[in-house]
Amino acid sequence: MSNLKMKEAALIYLDRSGGLQKFIDDCKYFNDSKQSYAVYRFNILVNPSDIVELDAELGNHILHEPLKAAQVFQSVCFTAVKTLSLIGQLQTETQINIVLKLTHLPPLRSYILDLCEFPLDYASQRFYMMQGIVIAMTTVTKYTQGARFLCSDEACPLSKGFQYIRVHVPGATESATVRNDFLCNLCSSSLQEDRKFRVLGDKQIVEIITAKALHAFRGYSKNQPFRFQSLTIFLRDESVSKMNIGNEYKIIGIPTCVKTSQTAVCIEANSIISCNPKVPSGICDNFRYLLSLTSSSCWKFTAILANIFASQIVPPGTYNLLKLCLLMSLVQTSDRNKELKDCLDILIITSDILLVDRLLNFSINLVPRGIRHPVSTEIFPTLSRNKYGTGAVSIQAGSALLAKGGICFIGDLASHKKDKLEQLQSVVESRNITVYIPGKKFGDGVNQQMTFPVQCSFWSFVDMDSSSRKNMQKTNTLIGQMDCSLIPANLLEAFGLLIKCNESSPCSPLLSTVQHTLKKAIDPEGQLYVASKKFTTEDFEKLLAFAKNLNVEFTLEAERMIHGYYLASRRIRTDSISGSKLSASALKYLVSLAEAHARLNLRSKVLKGDALIAALLFETSLTLKYGAAVFCVAPNAVFPFELYNEEYLEQRDIYLTQCQQQLQQFITTYGPGTALFTSDE
């Protein structure tokens, strides 16, 4: 009676939810094909909350005994097929394979499988929800959904018909579905598969890690030891290819134990849900007050931010240009599983790699996907053999894909080999990476290739005082040009921003840096400055989280200034021999810089002041690469004065206003519509 009641509840639910009509439509597809199958597979979407309200016992079966619940729906669906004559070829109930697809699980602790907790429960064969980031995936292979077996003794009644049907169940291996040692229950003769009735499906294996494990890739663990382990997810049929490397997902599935060379816990995925980012709660009151005080200027707020940023690493007022660029790059990151178009790559030339390394490492910890690339691993995807013996090749993410939507800090360029730098240059230019899979080494002999979008910003630095650089140093023939002979020319062009960062520069006095280092050595956790107390690391995290989610758009004046500067600069940096020195992506970087400055100002409009900062930063970078041109800017144009008080901020505003007038004059003289441009230009 209990079973009958559950069947009635299942039928009522199918009718109310529209599942019955979908089932009838799916049956029509099978019936029209006029082909007999060993197994007819149907997906039924189930809302556990609605089921529990309708029938608590059936709901309990779905949540805690999903295989038994599937049998209830299987019986209901078979009765519907026979009653309504939906599939003429169907003979037995066992030919119907019901897969219950859950919309969600109850938001209770007992239904969550935390990848950081051990031991994992894989014996209960019920649904759990887990959340993680994809770090590896295989190519798609085939598996057996179902097969028909017949008794080998022709005199046996079970040598015909569809009495012996093998169907894949969660956690089962291929050998559990198809092998040659099955025996007939009636006469004990061996069973033979009727291969023409075998039904195949698609299968893919992915590996995920919890987001907490990203701390291992940040080079900053707060001196707390920890460990993490990836979890294997089996995707089948309609779930195949729905997960992308680097994205974060919630997965509803059934844990199981798979025995390979060693016992491993895996998840048979049932439903996949993309994770939505948390909505930023806003900025702290101190930043709000600071923003209101500086609202009359386009430049004061970001100048103060750069001045006080990372006071735990360097004294306020030092490395302001670098810190501004880092903040602008950080606000161009994204927390969403979507394409990141506005990357800001930064290459730093410095004589103090230790301090710069600390500053960059501190900065990547302010965004969810800040990855410090370990030198012993690969930046880009690599291939390995799948440990589950499926014949598929496993593609490991690498640091760049793991940093999706964030920052990939690759350290010193000199630590990477020539072929890796060439690969980096290609990726920075195209923003994708193609992985070639040789068929002879992996798979069935057919060569394959897969292309992945690379959606992160790259940070790196070069030691200007390295021994190899001193031995190879060339005499610069152009004003303002840096000796970049150790950096491949094409890679140098590919990076959007080149920054010279010298500890002995006027904006980075050596004495204050030394004093800061000594004080931090004595008291590592101490807050040495008032700025560190008023504007904490958590405050900057909230500020960046809020700023990067702002949707910005250009005003007409800012757009004209950006395009005018780009065309004028391209015009004066073009010669008949080598062509234009501005790369094809130069305009994209200018737009990204202007948007970043507007976001950092917490504005939704890009103004002329933002376009000016973008032009000054870009022109400074061009000067370091190729030398000064007609629009000549000083190396410290963005921060011409040390920011001690409001008076110096006013002086900086006056100076930048003059720079804006000079930029406008440069555009008027060399920009579009002038006599210097031909009709084609």
Buried (B, 14 or more C-beta within 10 A) or exposed (E): EEEEEBBBBBBBBBEEBEBBEBBBEBBEEBBEEEEBBBBBBBBBEBBBEEBBEBBEBBBBBBBBBBBEBBBBBBBBBBEBBEEEEBBEBBEEBBBBBBBBEBEBBBEEEEBBBEBEEEEBEBEEBBBBBBBBBBBBBBBEBEBBBBBBBBBBBEEBEBBEEBBBBBBBBBBBBBEEBBEEEBEBEEBEBEBBBBEEBBBEBBBBBBBBBBBEBBBBBBBBEEEEEEEBBBBBBBBBBBBBEBBBBBBBBBBBBBBBEBEEEEEBBBBBBBBBEBBEBEEBEEBBEBBEEBBEEBEEBBBBBBBBBBBBBBBBBBBBBBBBBBBBBBBBBBBBBBBBBEEBEBBBBBBBBBBBBEBBBBBBBBBBBBBBBBBBBEEEEBBBBBBEEBBBEBBBBBBBBBBBBBBBBBBBBBBBBBEBEEEBBBBBBBBBBBBEBEBEBEEEEBBEEEEBEBEBBBBBBBBBBBBBEBEEBEEEEEEEEEEBBBBBEBBBEBBBBBBBBBBBBBBEBEBBBEEBBEEBBEEBEEEEEEEBBEBBEBBBEEBBBBBBBBBBBBEBEBBEEBBBBBBBBBBBBBBBBEEEEEEEBBBEBBBBBBBBBBBBBBBBBBBEEBBBBBBBBBBBBBBBBBBBBBBBBEBBBBBBBBBBBBBEEEEBBEEBBEBBBEBBEBBBEBBEBBBBEBEEBEEEE
